[in-house]
């Protein structure tokens, strides 16, 4: 039987700065040692183009400087979800459950209470440094977390949640669709939870995607439990070398967005068309 290494005790967000590709690789190894995944546990990564961007989902960012009530959030979320559900078409005739619809919303940039994560470092790095020009003064960042440790501390179970079972009501012995959760009062869990989504959509599969789903606590993940996160900031030298490493690895618009839009974006960049 494998014994899980105890995680090192930390009180705040651990932040590293890297100046090269080799430095980045070393810091990722250091971070993995701190996060201490078990043999069968994945580390999750999330890349952002500016280190100032907080780990807050787009639904909550939609209120800008206002601190919304839970009723405000549920009202907007319900309007967005049910209109997307009514109008979205997959084109292949497949029947999607409500959780699939929620994941499609996220991947096609409709506001949700989800945050994207990936189990592949190179995917997260793409989203951190993919812009043709780094905004002046902007420092890209990659976050790392152990989702199993997160769920153990905030959901009481050291495992990822399959979305359908996340909506299970033990008293009623009933599995709630996501739309039903919204109709019956909306999110009733406090802390964000790490989900293991079915990767039916081609983008989600290509990006090896996972999600956290926010609950009643509207703070960013890095404020709720900074000690469970590690951040790596890429200085300009590391950005340039990381872009080169991604190019050599074949990580690009088309590999991560394997549809006609992704192909078009890839061709425009390849042939220098702006």
N, C-alpha and C positions, 0 to 999 in steps of 0.2 A: 504493500500500500504506500502511495506517495504521500509524503508529508509536505504541506505547503510551508514555504519559508515565511516567517513572520515579517510583516511589513515594518520598515523603519518608521519610528515615530517622528512626525513632523507637525509643526504648529501653523505653518503658513505656506503659500504657494512657493514652490521651488522654481527659480528662474535661472536659466543658463543663457549665455551669449556665445555664439559661434561665429568664426571668421572664415571657415573653409569647409569643404565637403568632408574632409577627414575629421575635422573637429566636430562636425555635426554627427557623424557616425559614432564617435566616441561618446558624445553626450547622450545619444539615444541609448547606447548600451548602459551608461550610468543610470539613466532614467528607468530603464527596465529592471535594473537591480533594485532600485528603490521601490518601484511599484510591485515587485515580487509576484508575478503571475505564477500560478500553478502550471504543471506541464500541459494541461489541456485548455488553459485560459488564454484568450487573446488580449493584447493591449490595443486600445483604441486610440486613433489619432484624429486631430482636426486642425486643418490649416486655415489661417486667416491672413489677409494681406496687410493688416495693421495690428500691432500688438495692443492697441487701445480698444479693439473690438472685444466686447465682453461675450461670455458664453450664455447668451440670451436669445431665445427663439424669435423669429420674425413677427409672430402674432403679438408678442409683448412689446417689441420695438415699434410696432405700428402706432402706439399711443404717444410716441416721442417723449416730451418732457413731462407729460401727465402721468401720475401714478393711478392706474385704473383700478376700479373695484372688480371683484370676481364676477359680478353681474355684467359689468362693461365688457370684460374679456369674453364671457360666455355668449353674450349677445352678438358680438362681432364674429366670433368663431362659428356660431351656428349659421349666421347669414352666409359666410364664406363657404362653409362646408356643404350646405344643402344646395347652394347655387352651383358649385362645382360638380356635385354629385348629379345634378339634373342635366348639366350641359356638357360634361366631359365625355369624349368618345375615344376609345382605344384604337379603333380601326381594325381590330382583328376579331371582333365579335365575342371576345372573352367576357365572362361574367365575373365582376370583381366584388369582393365584400367591402364593407365600409372602411376597414383598416387599409386595404389596398388603395382605396380612393384617397385616404389621408396621406399615404406615402407618395402617391402620384402628385398630390398637391405640393408636397414639400420639394419633390425633385423638379417640378415645373414652376417653382418659385411663387406659389400662392402662399400667403401667410398661414402658418400653423404654429402649434406649441411644440414642434419637433426641432431638434438640432441634429444635423448630419455628422456622423463619425464614420471612420473606415478602419479596417484592420490592416490596411496596407500603407506603410509609411510614404511610399512614393506618390500615392494618390493624394494624401494630405499635403505633401510638399507642392504638388501641382497647384492646388488651390491657394497655397500661400504665395507662390512666386510666378504664377503663369502670366501675369500682366506683362505686356511688351515693355512697359517702362514702370519702374518702381516710383511711386509718388514721392516727391521730394520730402525727405525727412521720415518717410514711412519705413518701419521695421517690420517685416513679416514675422509671424509667429506660428509655431506648431505646438498644440496642446497634446499631452498624453495622459491617459487615465487607465486604470484597471476597472472595467465596468462591473466585475464580480465583487470587488471590494466595495465599490460604490453601493451596489444593491444590498450587500450584506449590512452596511451601516444605515442605509436609508429605507430599505424595503423589507429587511428582516430575513432575506434569503440570499445566499451566495450563489446566484444563478441569474441568467438573463430570462426575461419574460417573453414568451410567445404571445403576440398581441391578443389573440382570441382568449387566452386564459387570463390575461391581465384584466379583461372585462368580465370575469366570472363572478357571479353572486352566489356564494355558498348557501346562504339561507334559502334563496329561491331556486337553487340548482339550475341557473340560467346563464347563458353566455350573451352578454350585451354587445351588440354592434356599436360602432363608435357613434353613429347618429343617435342611437338610443341613450348613450351616456350623455350626450348633449341635451336631449329632450328631457331627461330625468335629472336635471340640475347641473350638468357639466362635471368638470374635474372635481373629484372629492378626495384625492390623495394629496398629501402635503408636499413631499419632495420629488424632484425629478427621478425618473426610473429609467433604467437601461433596457431597451427592447431588442429582441432578435426577430427582425421582420422577414417574412417570406420574400425572397429576392426574385419576384416574377417580372418586374420591369427591367428592360435591358440596361438602363442607366444604373439602377440600383445594383444589379448584378455586376456590371463592369467595374463599378467603383467599390465593390465589396462593402456595401453600405450597411450601417447600423444607425440606430437613433436613440437619443434620450428624449423623454416626453415630460415636459414641465407640468407641475401640479399647482397647488394653491400658493406655494412660496414663489413669488415673482422675481426673486433675486437671481442673478447669473450663477451658474454652477460654481464659478471661481470665487464667488462670495459665500455661497452656501457651505462649501467644504473645500477651501483652498488647499488644505493639507492632503487632499486626495488627487491633486492635479500636479503636473509638471509642465512648465512652459519653456520652449527653446526659441530664442530670438535670433534671426538670421541677419547678420551684418552684411554690407554690400558685397564683400568678397565671397561670402557663403552663398548669397543669392545667385551670383553669376555662375559659380561652380555647380550649384544645385540645378540650375536650368540646363547646364550642359549635361549633367548626369541623367536628368529626365529625358533629354533628347536621345542620348545613347540607349536608354532603356526602352524607348518606344512609348513613353507615357506622354500623350498629347490629347488634343481635343477629340480626335476620332476614337482613340482607344477608350476614353472615359465617357464619351457621349456617342455611342455607336449607332447613330441614326443619321438621317439626312442633314439635320441641322449641324451635328458635330462634324460630318464629312465636309460640309460647305465651309465651316470655320477653319478646319484643318487645311483645306486647299487654298483659302485666301491667305493664310499665314505662310504656307509653303511657297506660294508664288509672289509673295510680297505685295498683295493687293490690300489696300486700306479702304 
